[in-house]
């Protein structure tokens, strides 16, 4: 993934929408499953958000700022945001 960010109005304590990051990453994971890549996606994190990505996305570190969402975490995200994906 490249440059996944929330809009300015949707950051911090006064954000308008909840779950935007999870929804965007779930979409990328769904697309990865559709392409035969087992849901795997990778991205470069901002250093201050690495722990957040581990907690919210189930992401893992590859080294440095590079992170990835593997198949089990991708399947969990896709199931959360697209509950019928694996049944169709």
Secondary structure by P-SEA (a helix, b strand, c coil): ccccccccccccccccccaaaaaaaaaaaaaaaaacccbbbbbbcccccaaaaaaacccccccccbbbbcaaaaaaaaaacccccccc
